[in-house]
Amino acid sequence: MKAVAILGTALIVVLTATADDEKASPLDELRAEADRVMRMPNVTMRRHVDILFTVTDQLLAEGLTAEAERYLVRGLEADPWRLNYQLVYAEMLQDQKAEAQARERAELVYTYSEDEDQIDHARTLLGRESPPTFAVMERLPGDQPTVLLIPFQGAEAWLMRRVQDELLAMLDVPVLIRQLDVDVPPHRRDARGSELNRLRRDLVPIMQTDEMQQFLADLKFSVDDLREEENMYRFMIHVLESTYPDSVESVLQRYEELRGLNPQWHTDDLLEALRGGVDPYRTDRVAYVAVTSADIYAGDYHFLFSSTPAHGSIVSYHRFKADFNRELPNQERLVRRTVKACLGPIGFQFGIGRCSVPVCPRAYPNSLREHDSRNYALCTGCATQFREVLAQSAD
Ligand SMILES: [Zn+2]
């Protein structure tokens, strides 16, 4: 019954991942709870710190600024990396004419935040000018090798600009950003699909057992049929009904809850949209790189960082963000991760193959950890190839 044991383990993982509900409480109850949290030692308080910020928000909504400040300051003492609340505090300090302190908080957010709205807000508080918006897509004159970055699906402008600067310094060719109006199709996979894909891959080693072959035969399925999400779903239910009938109802309910969560876009859809948008303007010797904030995948991969079949590349920074990885915000890290992810695809478009030096940013990454462990600079071989290709004049 090894097969059933694996299936059982996979399902327990699914079932224990149930989200906890939050109840709305009136302000007085919340405040009493927040007061209790504020009496806790710092380490314990940190775990319950959310309530301090919730009370802050509600008090501010009621116009009770002085009282809100008390909770806000305690909240930031326990968890100073809540950059959105550092902005709230910066505004309070500004109102109190504590200019230097207000600027210090705004500067902190401006330097570290990975979030476009927070950065814009901080910039306004600092009284700095907004950078110009990106030019729209055009046909580039001449035949100079060029890298053209295209923000896709709400890719953040600050990040696009930083990646542009870094690539420019690294590759010594023009790196431009152009806006492109394209209709991107809806996502094809969500948390339910990802979970089914994970389950299917977990079952691969035991699919040839008699037990599993019988389950397949019952449904007149081949192993390949399970690549279809709905077939995998039916198969799972069939196995469960035969092995853990009592769990069927709760598993079905859990899978319903996963619908629409964590959307993932198929790279084919995005690359097709990119091709459609770029083709009217396409010129030779330009590498077209769409950068997206959305999570991407293809085939039975759980996710991808990039894809470059031909005619263009899609690079996703979704899994590079601090929020996704439960890390502290760090602009520098996000920029470097994204730049490293762009170097492989840009090279492919200029005819440079995948690199076999494991520490080169153009080597294939299996995980974010591998991606992070690579050098930032290109290996000698890749650097030489880039120099040669980019220096060639087009004949
Ligand atoms: Zn290399």
Residues whose N, C-alpha, C, O or C-beta is under 5 A from the ligand:
A	BS01	ZN	C355 V357 C360 R362 C379 C382
